[in-house]
């Protein structure tokens, strides 16, 4: 006789199931903790201290600030659940901030939130949760998870404006089978409604918008702080190799950028390429921005390779649309992606995430880092 699965797909009563909830101090993770507690699970809330935020950024809409830790503590107290704080500043500096700075200096446009999920949040928090003998690690990400036969697959959230599956493509299979995402099947308004019904102090708290160590979106200030010698002047050239002007550092530019280039021509100019070896910015007209072939490195596949033989969809930036594509897997964990239609502004350092469509929605198949 089959045991009845609980709401997170485990064959135990909620009262016999221990879950760790990653509590950032925001409304999403706080609501998840509340839902789990209300359903009768044994809940342990864990908050990560990742970054030493200074007074000058305390008011900005960031995650993982000192205020967030206090909010998480208050929510845990209100719900009557155990709460732990883990101090991971050193791990975060090495795994996320250093990588972010290096990536910019190599002419790439990095995504630190993917690195954070891949290293500190899911790797270290996964291990701590296992040590606590928890049955699952729960997060407030807007991703739909479907668990069947002890295997969990990840899908785009039903609220596509909130969907965070792009940021989780690098999750390992072992981690994914242990993770649960209860918010993937609801809209943000519903999350806030539940938080209000639970009388949580964060019910009306604004969403974090900035990267936690980038105050007010000012990337250059972060790189100036950690690598003050990296602002080297260099040439801005056109596609014919002619010098059009001088820049103050390649980290001030991203692929597809139009404003702030400070050089002009007969028609508007866009950043087409960032050449870190020669410290050069290559500019040209908009019709040269479109690309159909992308080279990927460091793939992470969550599915059988056969599933990639068919035409699938890819996303090449977090706010981008799903694009029809064909994947050509190569050796050394690399791949070539052939887009059906050309896409503008594809940047090295961003992720290319693979999706297929089935009865549950758009399933995440994995992805890789854009090399060129």
C-alpha positions in Angstrom: 0.0 0.0 0.0 1.4 3.4 -1.0 2.1 5.9 1.8 0.4 9.2 1.3 2.9 12.0 0.4 2.8 15.2 2.4 2.6 18.6 0.7 6.3 18.6 -0.2 6.3 15.1 -1.7 7.8 13.2 1.2 6.1 10.0 2.6 5.9 11.2 6.2 3.4 13.1 8.3 4.3 16.9 8.4 4.7 16.5 12.2 7.4 13.9 11.6 9.1 16.0 8.8 11.9 18.4 9.6 12.5 21.2 7.1 15.1 24.0 7.0 13.8 27.2 5.6 16.3 29.7 4.2 15.1 33.0 5.7 16.5 36.1 4.1 14.2 38.5 6.1 12.0 39.3 3.1 8.3 38.6 2.7 8.8 35.5 0.4 11.0 33.4 2.7 9.1 34.5 5.8 5.8 33.5 4.2 7.3 30.1 3.3 8.4 29.6 6.9 4.9 30.5 8.0 3.2 28.1 5.6 5.4 25.2 6.7 4.7 25.9 10.4 1.0 26.2 9.8 1.0 22.9 7.9 2.6 21.2 11.0 6.1 20.7 9.9 9.1 20.9 12.3 10.7 24.1 11.0 14.3 25.4 11.5 14.9 28.9 10.0 18.4 29.7 8.9 19.6 33.2 8.0 22.9 33.8 6.3 25.0 36.9 7.1 26.9 37.3 3.8 28.0 40.8 3.6 29.1 43.6 6.0 27.0 46.4 4.8 28.1 49.9 5.8 25.8 52.7 7.0 25.8 54.2 3.6 23.9 51.3 2.1 21.7 50.4 5.0 18.7 52.2 3.5 19.0 50.7 0.0 16.7 47.9 -1.1 19.1 45.1 -0.7 19.0 41.5 0.6 21.1 40.1 3.4 21.5 43.4 5.3 21.6 43.8 9.1 18.0 44.9 9.0 17.0 41.7 7.1 18.6 39.5 9.9 16.6 41.3 12.5 13.4 40.9 10.4 14.1 37.2 10.0 14.6 36.9 13.8 11.3 38.6 14.5 9.4 36.4 12.1 10.9 33.2 13.6 10.0 34.5 17.1 6.4 35.3 15.9 6.0 31.8 14.4 7.6 30.1 17.4 10.3 28.3 15.3 14.0 27.7 15.9 16.2 30.2 14.2 20.0 30.2 13.5 22.3 32.7 11.9 25.3 31.5 9.9 28.2 33.9 9.4 29.5 33.3 5.9 31.1 36.7 5.0 34.5 35.1 4.1 32.9 32.4 1.9 30.8 35.0 0.2 33.8 37.3 -0.4 35.7 34.4 -2.0 32.9 32.7 -3.9 30.9 35.6 -5.1 32.5 39.1 -4.7 35.9 38.1 -6.0 34.3 36.2 -8.9 32.2 39.3 -9.7 35.2 41.6 -9.8 37.3 39.2 -11.9 34.5 38.7 -14.4 34.0 42.4 -15.0 37.8 42.9 -15.5 37.7 40.2 -18.1 35.1 42.1 -20.1 32.1 40.0 -18.9 28.8 40.9 -17.4 28.5 38.6 -14.3 25.4 37.4 -12.4 26.4 37.2 -8.7 23.0 35.9 -7.7 23.7 32.6 -9.6 27.1 32.3 -8.0 25.6 33.0 -4.5 23.0 30.2 -5.1 25.6 27.9 -6.5 28.2 28.4 -3.7 27.0 29.7 -0.4 23.2 29.2 -0.4 22.8 25.8 -1.9 26.2 24.2 -1.4 26.9 25.2 2.2 23.3 25.6 3.4 22.6 22.2 1.8 25.3 20.6 3.9 24.2 22.3 7.1 20.6 21.2 6.5 21.8 17.6 6.1 23.8 17.8 9.3 20.6 19.0 11.0 19.0 15.8 9.7 16.3 17.9 7.9 14.2 16.1 5.3 14.2 19.1 2.9 15.6 22.6 2.3 12.9 25.1 1.6 13.4 28.5 -0.1 11.2 31.4 -1.1 12.3 31.4 -4.7 9.6 31.7 -7.4 10.2 28.4 -9.0 7.8 25.5 -9.4 9.1 22.1 -8.3 7.4 18.9 -9.2 8.5 15.8 -7.2 7.8 12.3 -8.4 9.6 9.0 -7.4 12.0 11.0 -5.2 13.1 13.0 -8.2 12.4 16.8 -8.2 12.3 18.8 -11.4 12.3 22.6 -11.6 9.9 24.6 -13.7 9.2 28.3 -14.4 6.9 29.9 -11.8 3.3 30.5 -12.8 4.0 34.2 -12.1 6.4 34.7 -15.0 7.2 38.3 -13.9 8.6 36.8 -10.7 10.1 33.6 -12.1 13.6 32.9 -10.7 14.4 29.6 -12.5 17.1 31.4 -14.6 19.1 32.0 -11.4 19.0 28.4 -10.3 20.2 26.6 -13.5 23.4 25.6 -11.8 21.7 23.7 -9.0 23.1 20.1 -8.9 20.8 17.1 -9.2 21.5 16.0 -5.6 20.6 19.5 -4.3 17.5 19.8 -6.5 16.0 16.5 -5.2 16.4 17.9 -1.7 15.1 21.4 -2.4 11.4 22.6 -2.4 10.0 25.8 -3.7 6.4 26.3 -2.3 5.9 29.7 -3.9 6.3 28.6 -7.5 2.5 28.0 -7.9 1.3 31.3 -6.5 1.3 35.0 -7.4 3.1 37.6 -5.4 -0.1 39.2 -4.2 -1.1 35.9 -2.7 2.2 35.6 -0.9 1.7 39.0 0.7 -1.9 38.1 1.6 -0.7 35.0 3.5 2.0 37.1 5.3 -0.7 39.5 6.4 -3.0 36.7 7.6 -0.1 35.3 9.6 0.5 38.8 11.0 4.1 38.9 9.9 6.0 42.2 10.3 7.4 41.9 6.8 4.0 41.6 5.0 4.4 45.0 3.3 8.2 45.1 3.1 9.5 46.2 -0.4 11.3 43.6 -2.5 15.1 43.7 -2.5 16.2 45.2 -5.8 19.9 45.8 -5.5 22.6 43.1 -5.4 23.5 43.0 -1.7 27.1 44.3 -2.1 26.4 46.8 -4.9 24.8 49.9 -3.3 22.3 51.5 -5.6 23.4 49.5 -8.6 26.8 51.2 -8.7 29.0 48.4 -10.0 32.0 50.7 -10.6 32.2 51.7 -7.0 32.5 48.1 -5.9 35.3 47.4 -8.3 37.1 50.6 -7.4 36.9 49.5 -3.7 38.4 46.0 -4.3 40.7 46.7 -7.4 41.4 50.5 -7.5 44.1 49.9 -10.1 41.7 48.5 -12.7 40.4 51.8 -14.2 42.8 52.0 -17.1 42.1 54.3 -20.1 41.9 52.6 -23.5 40.6 53.0 -27.0 37.1 52.9 -28.3 37.2 51.5 -31.9 34.8 50.9 -34.7 34.5 47.6 -36.7 37.2 48.9 -39.1 39.7 49.2 -36.3 39.6 53.0 -36.4 39.9 54.8 -33.0 36.7 56.7 -32.2 37.6 57.9 -28.7 39.0 57.0 -25.3 37.3 55.2 -22.4 38.1 55.3 -18.6 37.9 51.6 -18.0 36.2 48.6 -19.7 34.2 47.9 -16.5 32.0 50.9 -17.4 30.6 49.1 -20.4 28.3 46.2 -21.2 27.4 44.5 -24.5 24.4 46.3 -26.2 25.0 49.6 -24.3 24.1 52.8 -26.2 24.1 55.6 -23.6 27.3 56.9 -22.0 29.7 55.7 -24.8 30.6 59.4 -25.4 31.5 58.9 -29.1 29.2 59.7 -32.0 28.8 58.7 -35.7 26.2 59.2 -38.4 24.0 56.6 -36.8 23.7 55.6 -33.1 26.5 53.4 -31.8 26.3 50.4 -29.5 28.9 48.4 -27.6 29.4 45.3 -29.7 32.5 43.8 -28.0 34.6 44.3 -24.9 38.2 43.2 -25.5 39.8 42.9 -22.1 43.2 41.7 -23.5 43.7 45.0 -25.4 41.6 47.1 -23.0 39.4 48.1 -26.0 35.7 48.7 -26.6 34.4 47.9 -30.0 31.3 49.9 -31.2 29.1 49.7 -34.2 25.5 50.0 -35.5 22.5 48.2 -33.9 22.2 45.8 -36.9 25.5 44.3 -35.9 24.3 43.4 -32.3 22.2 40.4 -33.3 23.8 36.9 -32.8 22.5 33.5 -33.7 25.4 31.3 -32.4 26.5 31.2 -28.8 29.4 29.3 -27.3 28.9 28.0 -23.7 31.3 26.7 -21.1 30.9 24.9 -17.7 27.6 23.3 -18.5 25.3 21.9 -15.7 22.7 19.4 -17.0 19.7 18.4 -15.0 18.4 16.0 -17.6 19.4 13.1 -19.9 21.4 14.4 -22.9 18.7 12.9 -25.2 16.3 15.5 -24.1 18.5 18.1 -25.6 18.4 16.5 -29.1 15.0 18.1 -29.7 14.4 21.8 -30.4 14.2 23.5 -27.0 14.0 27.0 -25.6 16.8 29.1 -24.0 17.0 32.3 -22.0 20.1 34.4 -22.4 19.4 37.0 -19.7 17.2 37.0 -16.6 14.7 39.4 -18.0 14.8 37.9 -21.5 12.2 35.9 -23.5 12.3 32.2 -24.2 14.1 31.7 -27.5 13.8 28.7 -29.8 17.1 27.0 -30.2 19.1 23.8 -31.0 21.8 22.7 -28.6 25.0 21.0 -29.9 26.9 19.4 -27.0 30.7 19.4 -27.4 33.4 17.8 -25.3 34.9 19.4 -22.1 31.5 20.4 -20.8 30.9 23.0 -23.6 28.1 23.5 -26.1 27.2 25.5 -29.1 23.7 27.1 -29.1 22.0 27.8 -32.4 19.2 30.3 -32.1 16.4 30.2 -34.7 16.2 34.0 -34.7 19.1 36.4 -33.9 19.1 38.0 -30.5 20.6 41.4 -29.6 23.0 42.2 -26.7 24.1 38.7 -25.7 26.9 39.1 -23.2 29.8 36.8 -22.1 29.5 36.2 -18.3 25.7 35.8 -18.5 24.0 32.4 -18.3 22.2 30.6 -21.1 19.5 28.4 -19.5 17.7 25.5 -21.3 14.0 24.8 -21.1 11.6 22.2 -22.6 7.8 22.3 -22.4 5.6 19.5 -20.9 2.3 19.2 -19.1 3.6 21.0 -16.0 5.1 24.0 -17.9 8.6 25.0 -18.9 11.1 22.6 -17.3 14.6 23.7 -16.5 17.1 21.3 -18.3 20.2 23.0 -17.1 22.4 25.5 -18.9 25.9 27.0 -19.1 27.9 30.2 -19.0 28.1 32.3 -22.2 31.8 32.4 -23.3 31.3 34.2 -26.7 
